[in-house]
Amino acid sequence: MRIACIVNQFPPNVTAGLGRYVELITPYLARDHDLTVHTPNDGALPVDERVDGVAVHRPRVRLPGGGRRLNRTRRAEFLLLTLRVVASNWRYVRRLRRGPRPDLVAVHDSTNFLAGLLCHYLLRLPVVFHVHTTEYGVAPQRSITDPFNLFAALERWLARVARRVVVATPEVREQLLAAGWRRTPIDVVPLGGTYEPALADPAFDRAALRAEAAELRRSLGLAERDRVLLFVGRIERQKGVYQLLEAMREVVKAVPGARLVIAGEGDETGVRRITEATGLRGKVVCSGRFVPARELMAYYELAEACVFPSLFEPFGLVATEAMALGRATVLGDGFSRIFIGPDPARPAVRFVRASEPADIARGVVEVMSDAGLRRALARRGERLVREGLSWERAAAETLAVYRASLKP
């Protein structure tokens, strides 16, 4: 198959789980197929190149904010980012119209609505719509409001014209069906684990990673006796970070030496304000920036437990990262139940009600106060990711969906 993939992130532009997803799955998709990734250009990258067997097209667009990272939790930068994506979409379609005709176009997320709709109506190409997040899940927690429900309307329109819709969890599929998405088949393809290639590499050195973590502890100003609870993700409402900060008031009382480390960017100002107001000064440490995947491994190694209390999570690669590295993990009920594992009586994670700080606190205290429970969760989580969430499987299931979309 000749596949055109339209996606907003591709290395080196990786700032969230979507970028990690496309970085890890595309080499498998390109093994036996002609794959071209169409993705935005920050102004400093080549327009066309080949990366690990994948053709990459990054059209240059002249817009304010070009050449610097944009923080999508800030209104003005979110609007600039949206404008950059829409302008890039137009360039993708122009290239597809002039170049070799693909068999299908895989459109990732509704932000690429323009390319998806033009590929369908103008170029008459089959479209497969990958939904990595949904307005139905994000809108109630969105930092940037959409009072006219424009994003949801565009999302539904793109879904109606697509041959297939792909989601990562059964819960997202059920959410879309409940919202009336019944015209187009919805396929569930769970993702793989972020650190699968790194951990499979014979050169991987856990002792060296422990040394990196020790140096990171010093650079963050943490004492040897401090017990690290790690949060990874954007600092915004959807990720449950504000409920987590409220929960930390109880956690630090019950767990001597507990320190929350936040690895991610976003509303750092809000975090500082809350920590000052709640007496958590010195108990919360922020990276102050997006942490790349390889560097992030040292943060996980530093952690005694990890907590991701998302109110909504279409998949959540951070869970696979923590579990793959053998870290006991606490998840908000916005995550899929696939992370429980095959035996609900022996769960691979501890679930909490993300909207309730008291329940987050209970779950965290339970895990951090019981070394046996931490070992059990770490063991089950690592096995779940290693045996059940591979990128080769994810790519094979994705290609099966693409083939099905081409059948008359």
Buried (B, 14 or more C-beta within 10 A) or exposed (E): BEBBBBBBBBBEBBBBBBBBBBBBBBBBBBEEBBBBBBBBBBBEBEEEEEBEBBBBBBBBBEBEBBEEBBBBBBEEBBBBBBBBBBBBBEBBBEBBEEEEEBBBBBBBBBBBBBBBBBBBEEBEBBBBBBBBBBBBBBBEBBBBEEEEEEBBBBBBBBBEBBBBBBBBBBBBBEBBEEBEBEEBBBBBBBBBBBBBBBBEEEEEEEEEBEEBBBEBBEEBEBEEEBBBBBBBBBBBBBBBBBBBBBBBBBBBEBBEBBBBBBBBBBBBEBBEEBBEEBEBEEBBBBBEEBBBBEEBBBBBBBBBBBBBBBBBBBBBBBBBBBBBBBBBBBBBBBBBBBBBBEEEEEBBBBBBBBBBBEBBBBBBBBBBEEEEBBEBBBBBBBBBBBEBBBBEBBBEBBBEBBEEBEEE
